[in-house]
Amino acid sequence: MQHPLQISRRIEYGLRAMVCLAAQPEGKVMPFREIARRMNVPQDFLAKILKQLVTRQLAKSTRGARGGYRLARPARDITFLEVIEAVEGPVVVNLCQDGHDACRLSRGCTLYGVWKRGQERMLDVYRTATLDQLAMAELKPEQSLPSAAAVAGA
């Protein structure tokens, strides 16, 4: 069972896919199966998540034999929060934070301020983390290594 404050698999897998795409050269299309394999994400679930990311204009898809996915914008312009909200909707720590007076105690509740500060801090972290900061070197395409002679200065 998932802990109530634990990030969902949908968010985790969406972020994994986007971090994988962010590690690729700008504009490079990555095959769907390759994303799933590299990021250890079930293909069926990933297909649904990628569809949401395309709908929200965070990723673009290309059909055909050389098809796949790529980021819709530069990695530096896509935040952690955008990805989270694309796959799960707005982040709300507690019902009283959703702006719809879900709790009749909201007006005098002493918990409200704590929930509000916690949510604001969390969202600030997610808003400032961008995909270019999160792209893992291990996911970047291998580049040719310099020869031993080049390193030695020959």
N, C-alpha and C positions, 0 to 999 in steps of 0.2 A: 504494500500500500504506500502511496506517495504521501509524504509529509505536506501539510497544507501550504507551507511557505517554500516548498521545493519547486524549482523550475521544471516545467513539464517537458516531456520527451519531444513534443512538437517544437518548443522553443529551442531546446538543445540541438535537435537535428537541423532546424532552420539556420541556426547560427553556424553549425558545423559546415553546412553546404555553402553558406555565404563566405565564410572564412576561406574555404577551399577555393572558391571562385576569385576571391580577393588576392590570393597568392599567385594567380596566373597573370601573365602579361596583359595589359589593358586591351580589351577587345577579343582576347582569345576565347574560343568556344570550347567548353569541356563536355565530353559525352556524359550523359546521365549516369550510366553504369559505372563510369570511372569515379564520379563524385561519391556514389554510394559505396564503392569498394574502398576508396581512400579514407573516407570518413566513418566507415563502419555503420552505415545507416541502412535499414531495410528498404529495398527498392520501392515496394508498394507505398510505404509511408512517405518516402522522399518524393515520389511523384506528386502526391497531393500537396505537400509543402511547397515544392517548387512552383506548382500551379498558382498557389496563393502569392508567392513572391513575384511572379510574373504579373499577376493581376494588380498587385500593389506597386508595380513599376520599379521594383528593386532589382529584378533580374530580367533578362531577355532570353527567349528561346529561339532556336533555329532548327528547322526540320530538315530531314534528309539524311543521307549516308554520313555526311560530315556535320551533322547537327549536334546540338547540345545546349548548354547554358553559359551565359556570361553575365557579368554585372551590368545593370542598366545605366549606372553612373560610376564615376571614379570611386574607388574604395574609400578615399578620404572624405567623400561626401555622403557616405551611408553610415548611420549610427547603429549601435547595438540596439537602442530603443526602437528604431524604425523596423528592424527585423523582428523583434519581439512582438510589436503591435501588428505587424503584417500577418503573423501566423496565429496570434492568440487574441488580438484586440487590445484595447487600452488596459494598461497596468493599474489595478486597483488593489491595494493591500487589504482594505477593509471596506465593507459595504457603505459605511458612513462617509467614505472618501469619494464615492461616485457622483456626488452632487445631486442625488435624487431623494434625499431625506429618507433613506431606507430604514432608518431607525428612529423611533419616536423619542428616544432619549438624546438625540444629537445635540440639541440646544444647550443642555447643561452637563453633558458627559465629560468627565475628566480624562477619559481615554482618547478623545478626539484629537487633541493637540499632539499626543505622542504618535498616533497613527499618521497624522498629517506630516509631521517632521520626518518620520521614518520614510514615508513614501517620497517626499520631496528629495531627500538625500539620495535614495536609491535611484530615482529618475535622473538626478543630476549626473550620477556616475554613468548610467546607461546612455544619456544624451551626449556625453563627452567622449565616450569610447567609440572610435570609428574603425571600420574594417581594415584600413591600411595599418592601424596599430596592432591588429589582431592576427594578420596574415602570418602563418607559421612558415619559417624558412624551409622546413621539411617538405612542405607542399609545393614549393616553387619548382618550376622545371629545372632539371639539371643543366648547369652551364658547363662548358668545356673548362677543365681545370688547366692552369698554366703548366707547361712542361717543366721538368726539373731544371733544365738549362735556363729557362726564363726566370725561374725563381732565384737561381744562383747568380743571375746577372751576367750570364755568358752571352 
